[in-house]
Amino acid sequence: MLINEVCKECSLTKKAIEYYEKQGLVRPKIEENGYRNYSAEDVAVLKEIFVLRSLGLGIPEIKHVISSGDKQAALSKYKYLKELEKQKVEKQQKGIELLIENYQIEPVKQYIEDQINPFLTIKEKLVQSFPGVYGIYFSIHFGKFLNETIDGYEKKEPIKRLLAFSIIWKSMRN
């Protein structure tokens, strides 16, 4: 199938398709006349890319989902990260509301330290640090223990060790 047909079939522009080619997501056959010939598999991947991009996933995430043996698990990770981001945005909006009410920096700074940074950042690090569903599992099952400020050695050290373990885990899997 030629690029004009693929554009219509996949709801993508030529420029977008060429970009996805450069990213290595599709590799059409180049004919003798220099035209690119897209296979049915290329078209299916481009449709998948269209859907994933429309849902807010970036190229690195799309590459991960497309190459994943378990696409549902890969998408679950990104769904969970989006939920965390949504919670973070809600907390940020609350911080803005606090500033609007009475523009005082110190109480909002304290709100950020108490409500935004420790609560979500640790969970996000767990999800990002562990491959597949492991990060989601840790965050869901231990999340209620991660809602407090990391304000001492007894709280900082376990998180450091957990994140160090994730580095070792990744190196063992590669």
Backbone as CSV, one residue per row, in Angstrom:
resi,resn,N_x,N_y,N_z,CA_x,CA_y,CA_z,C_x,C_y,C_z
1,MET,0.848,-1.166,0.000,0.000,0.000,0.000,0.902,1.240,0.000
2,LEU,0.574,2.210,-0.819,1.358,3.433,-0.909,0.968,4.410,0.198
3,ILE,1.836,5.378,0.444,1.687,6.266,1.599,0.374,7.045,1.593
4,ASN,-0.111,7.473,0.427,-1.378,8.212,0.381,-2.537,7.365,0.889
5,GLU,-2.543,6.093,0.502,-3.581,5.181,0.971,-3.437,4.929,2.471
6,VAL,-2.203,4.796,2.926,-1.941,4.547,4.341,-2.403,5.742,5.183
7,CYS,-2.168,6.943,4.678,-2.604,8.156,5.395,-4.104,8.107,5.650
8,LYS,-4.861,7.775,4.627,-6.315,7.705,4.760,-6.720,6.570,5.702
9,GLU,-6.123,5.426,5.524,-6.453,4.229,6.310,-6.151,4.408,7.800
10,CYS,-5.077,5.120,8.106,-4.597,5.232,9.498,-4.888,6.580,10.144
11,SER,-5.479,7.492,9.405,-5.772,8.845,9.911,-4.499,9.571,10.350
12,LEU,-3.446,9.433,9.545,-2.159,10.064,9.834,-1.702,10.890,8.637
13,THR,-0.844,11.866,8.900,-0.257,12.643,7.817,0.988,11.930,7.293
14,LYS,1.415,12.328,6.098,2.655,11.778,5.544,3.823,12.059,6.478
15,LYS,3.857,13.276,6.985,4.943,13.682,7.869,4.983,12.808,9.130
16,ALA,3.818,12.506,9.689,3.757,11.658,10.877,4.261,10.252,10.555
17,ILE,3.833,9.705,9.443,4.259,8.358,9.054,5.766,8.328,8.840
18,GLU,6.294,9.330,8.174,7.749,9.400,7.963,8.489,9.506,9.296
19,TYR,7.927,10.248,10.236,8.526,10.367,11.563,8.549,9.000,12.269
20,TYR,7.456,8.269,12.195,7.402,6.955,12.830,8.380,5.983,12.171
21,GLU,8.604,6.155,10.878,9.631,5.356,10.195,11.008,5.676,10.765
22,LYS,11.311,6.971,10.914,12.614,7.382,11.463,12.803,6.882,12.890
23,GLN,11.713,6.745,13.618,11.776,6.241,14.988,11.897,4.717,15.026
24,GLY,11.828,4.082,13.858,11.973,2.628,13.783,10.719,1.849,14.137
25,LEU,9.589,2.516,14.146,8.346,1.841,14.502,7.758,1.046,13.337
26,VAL,7.989,1.511,12.112,7.582,0.768,10.914,8.729,0.801,9.909
27,ARG,8.802,-0.245,9.110,9.852,-0.339,8.092,9.241,-0.837,6.777
28,PRO,8.701,0.100,5.999,8.092,-0.332,4.726,9.156,-0.793,3.742
29,LYS,8.713,-1.598,2.817,9.591,-2.065,1.748,9.773,-0.926,0.739
30,ILE,11.012,-0.677,0.349,11.295,0.351,-0.656,11.347,-0.340,-2.024
31,GLU,10.468,0.097,-2.905,10.392,-0.490,-4.251,11.530,0.051,-5.124
32,GLU,11.713,-0.537,-6.288,12.766,-0.115,-7.225,12.601,1.343,-7.644
33,ASN,11.365,1.807,-7.727,11.106,3.195,-8.135,11.260,4.176,-6.966
34,GLY,11.620,3.672,-5.784,11.835,4.515,-4.615,10.595,4.728,-3.758
35,TYR,9.461,4.225,-4.218,8.236,4.366,-3.433,8.259,3.388,-2.262
36,ARG,7.670,3.826,-1.177,7.574,2.948,-0.014,6.273,2.153,-0.130
37,ASN,6.393,0.854,0.107,5.239,-0.034,0.044,4.984,-0.574,1.451
38,TYR,3.861,-0.181,2.031,3.527,-0.562,3.407,2.742,-1.864,3.407
39,SER,3.204,-2.783,4.242,2.523,-4.064,4.367,1.300,-3.929,5.263
40,ALA,0.490,-4.976,5.297,-0.675,-4.994,6.191,-0.208,-4.865,7.641
41,GLU,0.936,-5.450,7.972,1.490,-5.358,9.328,1.894,-3.915,9.642
42,ASP,2.521,-3.227,8.670,2.876,-1.815,8.859,1.629,-0.979,9.131
43,VAL,0.580,-1.224,8.363,-0.666,-0.470,8.517,-1.264,-0.731,9.895
44,ALA,-1.235,-1.987,10.345,-1.763,-2.314,11.680,-0.972,-1.592,12.764
45,VAL,0.344,-1.540,12.629,1.187,-0.843,13.606,0.897,0.651,13.579
46,LEU,0.736,1.224,12.393,0.432,2.658,12.295,-0.929,2.993,12.907
47,LYS,-1.899,2.112,12.753,-3.192,2.318,13.403,-3.028,2.261,14.924
48,GLU,-2.225,1.315,15.373,-1.952,1.191,16.810,-1.271,2.458,17.334
49,ILE,-0.314,2.974,16.578,0.377,4.209,16.958,-0.621,5.360,17.033
50,PHE,-1.499,5.468,16.026,-2.512,6.530,16.035,-3.344,6.487,17.311
51,VAL,-3.780,5.293,17.689,-4.604,5.140,18.890,-3.809,5.511,20.140
52,LEU,-2.594,4.981,20.262,-1.785,5.233,21.455,-1.395,6.704,21.580
53,ARG,-1.036,7.341,20.453,-0.711,8.777,20.485,-1.943,9.592,20.878
54,SER,-3.101,9.212,20.359,-4.338,9.924,20.679,-4.688,9.794,22.159
55,LEU,-4.205,8.732,22.797,-4.449,8.523,24.226,-3.369,9.150,25.097
56,GLY,-2.418,9.846,24.455,-1.433,10.614,25.214,-0.112,9.927,25.467
57,LEU,0.135,8.780,24.869,1.420,8.121,25.057,2.451,8.728,24.118
58,GLY,3.664,8.853,24.599,4.760,9.360,23.798,5.446,8.231,23.039
59,ILE,6.382,8.592,22.210,7.080,7.595,21.383,7.776,6.520,22.229
60,PRO,8.519,6.871,23.297,9.148,5.809,24.097,8.124,4.828,24.677
61,GLU,6.998,5.355,25.151,5.962,4.489,25.700,5.349,3.617,24.613
62,ILE,5.130,4.200,23.442,4.556,3.448,22.323,5.503,2.328,21.914
63,LYS,6.798,2.628,21.833,7.776,1.582,21.497,7.690,0.445,22.496
64,HIS,7.560,0.801,23.771,7.480,-0.220,24.814,6.226,-1.071,24.655
65,VAL,5.079,-0.440,24.426,3.823,-1.169,24.285,3.873,-2.072,23.057
66,ILE,4.317,-1.526,21.925,4.337,-2.302,20.681,5.246,-3.523,20.794
67,SER,6.380,-3.358,21.470,7.328,-4.471,21.571,7.038,-5.399,22.748
68,SER,6.076,-5.036,23.564,5.774,-5.813,24.764,5.085,-7.131,24.426
69,GLY,5.442,-8.148,25.172,4.764,-9.434,25.037,3.400,-9.410,25.704
70,ASP,3.197,-8.480,26.623,1.932,-8.340,27.339,1.502,-6.880,27.260
71,LYS,0.798,-6.557,26.196,0.411,-5.165,25.948,-0.533,-4.632,27.021
72,GLN,-1.393,-5.487,27.551,-2.305,-5.026,28.597,-1.529,-4.606,29.845
73,ALA,-0.509,-5.370,30.223,0.300,-5.015,31.390,1.067,-3.723,31.133
74,ALA,1.609,-3.592,29.927,2.343,-2.368,29.588,1.411,-1.159,29.646
75,LEU,0.219,-1.308,29.103,-0.748,-0.202,29.136,-1.224,0.076,30.554
76,SER,-1.328,-0.952,31.379,-1.733,-0.752,32.774,-0.742,0.142,33.494
77,LYS,0.525,-0.027,33.195,1.556,0.821,33.806,1.318,2.278,33.426
78,TYR,1.073,2.545,32.148,0.887,3.917,31.703,-0.443,4.490,32.193
79,LYS,-1.454,3.645,32.310,-2.724,4.097,32.880,-2.508,4.522,34.325
80,TYR,-1.771,3.731,35.060,-1.513,4.054,36.461,-0.683,5.334,36.578
81,LEU,0.323,5.491,35.725,1.118,6.724,35.744,0.255,7.940,35.417
82,LYS,-0.682,7.788,34.485,-1.589,8.887,34.146,-2.474,9.224,35.352
83,GLU,-2.911,8.201,36.083,-3.723,8.436,37.278,-2.916,9.197,38.323
84,LEU,-1.662,8.814,38.511,-0.795,9.539,39.444,-0.608,10.984,38.998
85,GLU,-0.436,11.167,37.700,-0.276,12.527,37.167,-1.550,13.340,37.403
86,LYS,-2.694,12.701,37.214,-3.971,13.382,37.449,-4.075,13.806,38.913
87,GLN,-3.699,12.919,39.823,-3.721,13.252,41.250,-2.763,14.409,41.543
88,LYS,-1.609,14.372,40.908,-0.625,15.430,41.117,-1.170,16.772,40.618
89,VAL,-1.796,16.768,39.455,-2.375,17.996,38.897,-3.469,18.527,39.826
90,GLU,-4.301,17.633,40.354,-5.343,18.061,41.288,-4.723,18.727,42.519
91,LYS,-3.654,18.158,43.030,-2.974,18.740,44.194,-2.321,20.076,43.821
92,GLN,-1.776,20.161,42.609,-1.195,21.427,42.163,-2.279,22.494,42.045
93,GLN,-3.442,22.121,41.517,-4.539,23.074,41.412,-4.982,23.546,42.797
94,LYS,-5.008,22.628,43.745,-5.343,22.997,45.120,-4.313,23.998,45.648
95,GLY,-3.036,23.792,45.344,-1.994,24.733,45.740,-2.208,26.111,45.129
96,ILE,-2.607,26.143,43.873,-2.898,27.423,43.205,-4.087,28.096,43.885
97,GLU,-5.108,27.310,44.214,-6.277,27.868,44.918,-5.861,28.480,46.253
98,LEU,-4.961,27.801,46.967,-4.466,28.345,48.234,-3.768,29.678,48.019
99,LEU,-3.000,29.777,46.931,-2.333,31.044,46.619,-3.339,32.129,46.247
100,ILE,-4.378,31.764,45.522,-5.393,32.739,45.118,-6.110,33.289,46.342
101,GLU,-6.437,32.410,47.285,-7.152,32.841,48.494,-6.378,33.901,49.265
102,ASN,-5.112,33.642,49.484,-4.295,34.550,50.283,-2.844,34.301,49.880
103,TYR,-2.339,35.111,49.030,-1.025,34.888,48.422,0.074,34.874,49.490
104,GLN,0.194,33.699,50.145,1.238,33.503,51.140,2.049,32.290,50.727
105,ILE,3.323,32.507,50.508,4.203,31.482,49.963,4.471,30.348,50.948
106,GLU,4.751,30.667,52.185,5.145,29.637,53.162,4.106,28.533,53.346
107,PRO,2.818,28.861,53.529,1.839,27.765,53.679,1.731,26.891,52.424
108,VAL,1.838,27.510,51.249,1.763,26.737,50.003,3.027,25.909,49.819
109,LYS,4.172,26.467,50.197,5.423,25.697,50.157,5.297,24.461,51.047
110,GLN,4.747,24.631,52.220,4.552,23.504,53.142,3.568,22.492,52.551
111,TYR,2.498,22.994,51.924,1.523,22.124,51.260,2.207,21.278,50.189
112,ILE,3.054,21.906,49.389,3.772,21.186,48.331,4.661,20.115,48.941
113,GLU,5.403,20.473,49.976,6.296,19.500,50.617,5.518,18.345,51.235
114,ASP,4.354,18.650,51.818,3.565,17.616,52.491,2.702,16.796,51.539
115,GLN,2.119,17.437,50.547,1.097,16.791,49.725,1.544,16.374,48.326
116,ILE,2.446,17.109,47.719,2.795,16.821,46.326,4.079,16.014,46.225
117,ASN,5.169,16.540,46.727,6.474,15.893,46.527,6.581,14.476,47.076
118,PRO,6.386,14.259,48.351,6.626,12.905,48.864,5.578,11.889,48.442
119,PHE,4.338,12.276,48.395,3.258,11.332,48.103,3.359,10.743,46.701
120,LEU,3.488,11.581,45.708,3.469,11.097,44.333,4.849,10.737,43.807
121,THR,5.852,11.461,44.189,7.173,11.216,43.629,7.660,9.812,43.949
122,ILE,7.461,9.366,45.160,7.920,8.031,45.533,7.173,6.985,44.726
123,LYS,5.875,7.121,44.621,5.090,6.164,43.845,5.532,6.155,42.388
124,GLU,5.729,7.337,41.833,6.166,7.413,40.434,7.516,6.734,40.262
125,LYS,8.426,6.955,41.195,9.739,6.318,41.110,9.620,4.803,41.176
126,LEU,8.749,4.293,42.018,8.557,2.840,42.093,8.060,2.283,40.766
127,VAL,7.057,2.925,40.204,6.494,2.438,38.941,7.531,2.510,37.828
128,GLN,8.298,3.597,37.796,9.289,3.766,36.734,10.515,2.902,36.953
129,SER,10.849,2.605,38.203,12.076,1.879,38.505,11.960,0.375,38.281
130,PHE,10.771,-0.169,38.487,10.593,-1.609,38.334,9.884,-1.902,37.022
131,PRO,10.354,-2.912,36.291,9.767,-3.235,34.993,8.382,-3.858,35.122
132,GLY,7.600,-3.679,34.074,6.294,-4.320,34.001,5.371,-3.927,35.124
133,VAL,4.715,-4.931,35.693,3.709,-4.683,36.715,4.287,-4.605,38.123
134,TYR,5.581,-4.875,38.288,6.175,-4.882,39.629,6.079,-3.521,40.305
135,GLY,6.376,-2.460,39.582,6.287,-1.121,40.154,4.867,-0.770,40.550
136,ILE,3.909,-1.156,39.697,2.506,-0.910,40.015,2.121,-1.689,41.264
137,TYR,2.559,-2.948,41.330,2.260,-3.796,42.490,2.778,-3.154,43.772
138,PHE,4.060,-2.760,43.767,4.632,-2.124,44.959,3.860,-0.869,45.341
139,SER,3.577,-0.054,44.354,2.929,1.224,44.627,1.510,1.032,45.164
140,ILE,0.765,0.116,44.582,-0.605,-0.121,45.041,-0.609,-0.723,46.443
141,HIS,0.227,-1.736,46.651,0.196,-2.447,47.926,0.890,-1.721,49.072
142,PHE,1.866,-0.899,48.758,2.605,-0.213,49.812,2.408,1.304,49.766
143,GLY,1.570,1.755,48.844,1.357,3.189,48.667,0.902,3.913,49.911
144,LYS,0.073,3.247,50.720,-0.426,3.926,51.922,0.689,4.241,52.904
145,PHE,1.832,3.537,52.780,2.968,3.801,53.650,3.896,4.868,53.070
146,LEU,3.606,5.287,51.849,4.482,6.233,51.167,3.900,7.641,51.129
147,ASN,2.873,7.882,51.898,2.204,9.180,51.867,2.789,10.206,52.818
148,GLU,3.747,9.833,53.606,4.310,10.788,54.549,5.624,11.363,54.041
149,THR,6.011,12.453,54.651,7.237,13.134,54.267,8.441,12.268,54.609
150,ILE,9.386,12.212,53.698,10.630,11.486,53.959,11.559,12.469,54.648
151,ASP,11.542,12.424,55.964,12.222,13.471,56.712,13.235,12.932,57.727
152,GLY,13.778,11.801,57.476,14.801,11.298,58.388,15.481,10.076,57.811
153,TYR,16.588,9.714,58.421,17.383,8.580,57.955,16.547,7.304,57.877
154,GLU,15.713,7.068,58.893,14.931,5.833,58.942,13.897,5.764,57.820
155,LYS,13.573,6.883,57.212,12.651,6.894,56.075,13.396,6.973,54.751
156,LYS,14.496,7.683,54.710,15.239,7.857,53.464,15.968,6.583,53.054
157,GLU,16.575,5.902,53.986,17.393,4.731,53.661,16.609,3.592,53.016
158,PRO,15.428,3.215,53.521,14.686,2.139,52.842,14.333,2.479,51.394
159,ILE,13.973,3.742,51.141,13.653,4.150,49.769,14.897,4.069,48.894
160,LYS,16.028,4.528,49.405,17.279,4.454,48.646,17.614,3.003,48.322
161,ARG,17.458,2.112,49.305,17.773,0.686,49.082,16.810,0.073,48.072
162,LEU,15.535,0.431,48.155,14.546,-0.089,47.220,14.856,0.348,45.796
163,LEU,15.196,1.621,45.629,15.524,2.118,44.295,16.845,1.524,43.797
164,ALA,17.808,1.302,44.696,19.063,0.645,44.310,18.785,-0.785,43.868
165,PHE,17.867,-1.452,44.565,17.493,-2.808,44.177,16.898,-2.824,42.772
166,SER,16.102,-1.796,42.443,15.491,-1.755,41.108,16.562,-1.671,40.027
167,ILE,17.659,-0.972,40.304,18.756,-0.877,39.335,19.382,-2.254,39.132
168,ILE,19.600,-2.958,40.225,20.154,-4.319,40.142,19.191,-5.227,39.398
169,TRP,17.901,-5.122,39.703,16.872,-5.930,39.057,16.889,-5.719,37.540
170,LYS,16.958,-4.450,37.124,16.985,-4.139,35.692,18.221,-4.739,35.020
171,SER,19.377,-4.621,35.688,20.606,-5.137,35.076,20.572,-6.656,34.961
172,MET,19.906,-7.331,35.882,19.799,-8.783,35.828,18.879,-9.217,34.699
173,ARG,17.867,-8.404,34.402,16.898,-8.760,33.364,17.444,-8.474,31.967
174,ASN,18.459,-7.614,31.841,19.004,-7.267,30.530,20.082,-8.183,30.121
